[in-house]
Amino acid sequence: MVPFTQRVFDVPAHSVLEWVTIVALALTPVTVIEVFNWPKRGSSGRMGNSDPENPKPPHTGS
């Protein structure tokens, strides 16, 4: 944490174990969401259509 914010907000310094816990808890929701989205993507993933016989048009963004 930025040193001056420790004094302003009266926050103690965190140990390495506490930082590991904070990072693990912060990454847990996004990890769970991505794991549940893998089956929805199918075998082609984010790289596009893997079936050359049935190509999909490119996404135009609008």
BALOBA-1460 file (C-alpha; in Angstrom, 3 decimals):
// residues 62
<rec num="1" residu="m" x="0.000" y="0.000" z="0.000"/>
<rec num="2" residu="v" x="1.151" y="3.543" z="-0.632"/>
<rec num="3" residu="p" x="2.837" y="4.731" z="2.588"/>
<rec num="4" residu="f" x="0.942" y="8.025" z="2.926"/>
<rec num="5" residu="t" x="-2.416" y="6.259" z="2.627"/>
<rec num="6" residu="q" x="-1.533" y="4.058" z="5.601"/>
<rec num="7" residu="r" x="-1.434" y="7.155" z="7.796"/>
<rec num="8" residu="v" x="-4.478" y="8.800" z="6.218"/>
<rec num="9" residu="f" x="-6.726" y="5.717" z="6.493"/>
<rec num="10" residu="d" x="-4.996" y="4.200" z="9.557"/>
<rec num="11" residu="v" x="-4.387" y="0.912" z="7.724"/>
<rec num="12" residu="p" x="-1.765" y="-1.537" z="8.982"/>
<rec num="13" residu="a" x="0.805" y="-3.052" z="6.626"/>
<rec num="14" residu="h" x="-0.166" y="-6.493" z="5.298"/>
<rec num="15" residu="s" x="2.015" y="-9.564" z="5.555"/>
<rec num="16" residu="v" x="2.876" y="-11.697" z="2.537"/>
<rec num="17" residu="l" x="0.320" y="-14.323" z="3.587"/>
<rec num="18" residu="e" x="-2.384" y="-11.651" z="3.806"/>
<rec num="19" residu="w" x="-1.488" y="-10.377" z="0.312"/>
<rec num="20" residu="v" x="-1.662" y="-13.917" z="-1.078"/>
<rec num="21" residu="t" x="-5.103" y="-14.301" z="0.502"/>
<rec num="22" residu="i" x="-6.273" y="-10.942" z="-0.888"/>
<rec num="23" residu="v" x="-5.107" y="-11.802" z="-4.412"/>
<rec num="24" residu="a" x="-6.625" y="-15.304" z="-4.269"/>
<rec num="25" residu="l" x="-9.971" y="-13.943" z="-3.091"/>
<rec num="26" residu="a" x="-9.906" y="-11.215" z="-5.756"/>
<rec num="27" residu="l" x="-9.221" y="-13.697" z="-8.571"/>
<rec num="28" residu="t" x="-11.731" y="-16.332" z="-7.441"/>
<rec num="29" residu="p" x="-14.896" y="-14.776" z="-8.978"/>
<rec num="30" residu="v" x="-13.349" y="-14.185" z="-12.404"/>
<rec num="31" residu="t" x="-11.841" y="-17.686" z="-12.396"/>
<rec num="32" residu="v" x="-15.191" y="-19.290" z="-11.596"/>
<rec num="33" residu="i" x="-16.920" y="-17.260" z="-14.333"/>
<rec num="34" residu="e" x="-14.313" y="-18.243" z="-16.929"/>
<rec num="35" residu="v" x="-14.499" y="-21.928" z="-15.984"/>
<rec num="36" residu="f" x="-18.273" y="-21.899" z="-16.516"/>
<rec num="37" residu="n" x="-17.880" y="-20.053" z="-19.846"/>
<rec num="38" residu="w" x="-15.451" y="-22.593" z="-21.385"/>
<rec num="39" residu="p" x="-18.189" y="-25.069" z="-22.403"/>
<rec num="40" residu="k" x="-20.200" y="-22.241" z="-24.000"/>
<rec num="41" residu="r" x="-17.282" y="-21.314" z="-26.271"/>
<rec num="42" residu="g" x="-17.033" y="-24.801" z="-27.725"/>
<rec num="43" residu="s" x="-13.929" y="-26.230" z="-29.326"/>
<rec num="44" residu="s" x="-13.102" y="-23.098" z="-31.337"/>
<rec num="45" residu="g" x="-12.414" y="-20.956" z="-28.254"/>
<rec num="46" residu="r" x="-11.750" y="-17.264" z="-28.825"/>
<rec num="47" residu="m" x="-9.713" y="-17.797" z="-31.970"/>
<rec num="48" residu="g" x="-12.775" y="-17.993" z="-34.187"/>
<rec num="49" residu="n" x="-14.431" y="-20.776" z="-36.150"/>
<rec num="50" residu="s" x="-12.381" y="-23.974" z="-36.399"/>
<rec num="51" residu="d" x="-14.650" y="-25.469" z="-39.096"/>
<rec num="52" residu="p" x="-13.193" y="-24.543" z="-42.536"/>
<rec num="53" residu="e" x="-16.216" y="-26.057" z="-44.325"/>
<rec num="54" residu="n" x="-18.656" y="-23.682" z="-42.607"/>
<rec num="55" residu="p" x="-16.914" y="-20.293" z="-42.191"/>
<rec num="56" residu="k" x="-18.530" y="-17.558" z="-40.132"/>
<rec num="57" residu="p" x="-18.478" y="-13.926" z="-41.306"/>
<rec num="58" residu="p" x="-16.116" y="-11.624" z="-39.357"/>
<rec num="59" residu="h" x="-17.563" y="-9.628" z="-36.477"/>
<rec num="60" residu="t" x="-17.928" y="-5.961" z="-37.430"/>
<rec num="61" residu="g" x="-18.493" y="-4.624" z="-33.908"/>
<rec num="62" residu="s" x="-21.856" y="-2.991" z="-34.564"/>
